[in-house]
Amino acid sequence: MTTKIYLPESEMPTHWYNVVADMPKPPLPYLGPDGNPVPPEAMLAIFPEALVMQEVSAERWIKIPDPVREALTMWRPSPLFRAHRLEKLLKTPAKIYYKNEAVSPAGSHKPNTAVAQAYYNQQAGIKRLATETGAGQWGCSLALAGQMFGLEVRVYMVKVSYQQKPYRRSLMQTWGAEVFASPTDMTESGRAILAAHPDSQGSLGIAISEAVEEAASRADTNYALGSVLNHVMLHQTIIGQEARKQLEIVGDYPDMIFASCGGGSNFGGIAFPFFADKAAGKNVRLVAVEPTSCPTLTKGIYAYDYGDTAGLTPLMKMYTLGHDFMPPGIHAGGLRYHGESALISQLYNEGLLEAVAIPQLETFAAGVMFAKTEGIVAAPESCHAIAATIREAQNCAKTGESKTLLFNLSGHGHFDMTSYERYLRGELTDFDYPEEAIKESLAHLPKVG
């Protein structure tokens, strides 16, 4: 009975997979406030040329530079596990596998793109990177990558997560990064938010505004984003490529794939390589899992919107709750984003991907069940994927179907124990974001054309 499925380092992918090559329609362009497409060279103000070229590329395979592959071997290939004990508890005929991305030094999937972005910026002569982080997994990952390639890193951390997750903040600082609770009084966008909302808990949209503003104002500084953009999706596809090889070793293939989805990098990382099979006619269901308190795909609309609160980014066609949407302070801080990857949004709009929203209490119940059976305390974000997988496994127990289910364990919850403590004390609640509040936020979408 195989539990752990490993790949040797020699089998680690040599190329990233670009889903654009297999999309039925080309990606819609990014637009400026005037409604005209933003030329790629406009992004050079905050990104190195190599990443801009990846952002607009339609090539199916893009070579991973040797220094990046060498850095990734610190933890890659990551193991694939068969969740035998969870299957037994659920009395399900379904087979459950999970890809364990918590084995990276930062404890999540985020270093897969942080290492690549740090490398390309260092090659371009950049000295500093500015970024945002929600739960802190991305901030930790970029701090780590900055150390690898000799870059200074400044992180604007969403205030509610800055307060909830002090040890992620400490981890970033241990790796040499500066960390500030966003909104701050250090940027115009931060000061504007504080003037209007002095008690603001912050949001990823606000933190992005602050980081972009800083990067645009300094010649030695670029911006790095941990999700949403095409090049970030690209770098994460190493996850799904490895998972396909690992399942081949045991002669299996997933019927359904689940991953938590905020901006989309975790979901895209495991799902996109399997979308290539779906595009070729394979019957595989790809399910993005989000919180009911920030239901971007399940309750948002498909429209052009800013990626940040202050409107400093180009307009992207995406599922959005409105760029000034202020989500509640749930403990899955990495999923508190108003928008969604343009690539995921387009594929979802075309009916090629699925989405489901899970309430907070169900996700923590799933996390506790997973910890008791598989021994791993998962990040609150990852618990969304676990919960959706459990739902399907329980459904299989009722129908007798023997499906193969795969989910991405995007990170561990070792720095989230205060969240688990609050759940175990009965202090957490569910929060379905009110339809009226969503409508109010969507009323402020930019007018395009």
Salt bridges, closest charged atoms under 4 A:
GLU11 OE1 - LYS245 NZ 3.61
ASP22 OD1 - ARG60 NH2 2.57
GLU55 OE1 - HIS231 ND1 2.71
ASP66 OD1 - LYS63 NZ 3.50
GLU87 OE2 - ARG82 NE 2.57
GLU101 OE1 - ARG76 NH1 2.77
GLU152 OE1 - ARG128 NE 3.58
GLU178 OE1 - ARG154 NE 3.18
GLU214 OE2 - ARG128 NH2 2.97
GLU214 OE1 - ARG154 NH1 3.30
ASP220 OD2 - ARG218 NH2 3.01
GLU242 OE1 - ARG76 NH2 2.75
GLU242 OE1 - LYS99 NZ 2.77
ASP252 OD2 - LYS95 NZ 2.88
ASP277 OD1 - ARG244 NH2 2.94
ASP305 OD1 - HIS323 ND1 2.77
ASP324 OD2 - HIS444 ND1 2.78
GLU354 OE2 - ARG285 NE 2.78
GLU362 OE2 - ARG391 NE 2.75
GLU392 OE2 - LYS403 NZ 2.79
ASP416 OD1 - LYS165 NZ 2.63
ASP416 OD2 - ARG168 NH2 3.04
GLU421 OE2 - ARG425 NH2 3.02
GLU427 OE1 - ARG422 NE 3.36
GLU427 OE2 - ARG425 NH1 3.86
GLU435 OE2 - LYS299 NZ 3.64
GLU440 OE2 - HIS444 NE2 3.33
